[in-house]
């Protein structure tokens, strides 16, 4: 059975003294099982933060929004 991962409107922010800084803002993905997928981008653009949010490995106290289907 090939499974899929569908994520809609994922946002991850970090609470700072100046307010909330969003490292990932309103990202949606539709990943199909059995395929290789790469997330590419410049250094500091939020790739690792997105991966940690998908795996639910973010430190407590961070702001997380979104819906997993």
C-alpha positions as CSV (number, residue, x, y, z in Angstrom):
1,X,0.0,0.0,0.0
2,X,1.4,3.4,-1.0
3,X,0.7,6.1,1.5
4,X,0.7,9.8,1.0
5,X,1.4,12.8,3.2
6,X,-0.7,15.8,2.7
7,X,0.0,19.0,4.7
8,X,-1.9,22.2,4.3
9,X,-0.9,25.7,5.5
10,X,2.0,24.8,7.8
11,X,3.5,27.7,9.7
12,X,6.1,27.5,12.4
13,X,7.2,30.5,14.4
14,X,9.6,31.2,17.2
15,X,8.7,33.5,20.1
16,X,11.2,36.3,20.4
17,X,11.1,39.4,22.6
18,X,10.1,41.5,19.5
19,X,7.3,39.1,18.6
20,X,6.9,35.9,16.7
21,X,9.4,35.1,13.8
22,X,7.9,32.7,11.3
23,X,10.7,30.5,9.8
24,X,8.0,28.6,7.8
25,X,4.9,30.5,6.7
26,X,1.9,28.9,5.0
27,X,3.5,25.9,3.3
28,X,1.4,23.1,1.7
29,X,2.8,19.8,0.5
30,X,1.3,16.7,-1.2
31,X,3.9,13.9,-1.0
32,X,3.2,10.5,-2.7
33,X,4.5,7.3,-1.3
34,X,7.0,5.3,-3.5
35,X,8.6,8.5,-4.8
36,X,11.7,10.4,-3.8
37,X,11.1,14.0,-2.9
38,X,13.7,16.7,-2.3
39,X,13.2,20.0,-0.6
40,X,15.8,22.5,-1.8
41,X,16.5,26.1,-1.0
42,X,19.0,28.6,0.2
43,X,20.6,28.3,3.6
44,X,18.3,29.6,6.4
45,X,15.1,29.3,4.3
46,X,13.3,26.9,6.7
47,X,13.9,23.5,5.2
48,X,15.1,21.9,8.5
49,X,12.4,23.6,10.5
50,X,9.7,22.3,8.1
51,X,11.2,18.7,8.4
52,X,11.2,18.9,12.2
53,X,7.6,20.2,12.2
54,X,6.5,17.3,10.0
55,X,8.2,14.8,12.3
56,X,6.8,16.6,15.4
57,X,10.3,17.2,16.8
58,X,10.0,21.0,17.4
59,X,10.9,22.3,20.9
60,X,8.0,23.1,23.1
61,X,7.0,26.8,23.2
62,X,7.2,27.2,19.5
63,X,4.1,28.4,17.5
64,X,2.8,25.7,15.2
65,X,-0.2,26.0,12.9
66,X,-1.5,23.8,10.1
67,X,-3.5,20.8,9.3
68,X,-2.3,17.3,8.5
69,X,-4.7,15.3,6.4
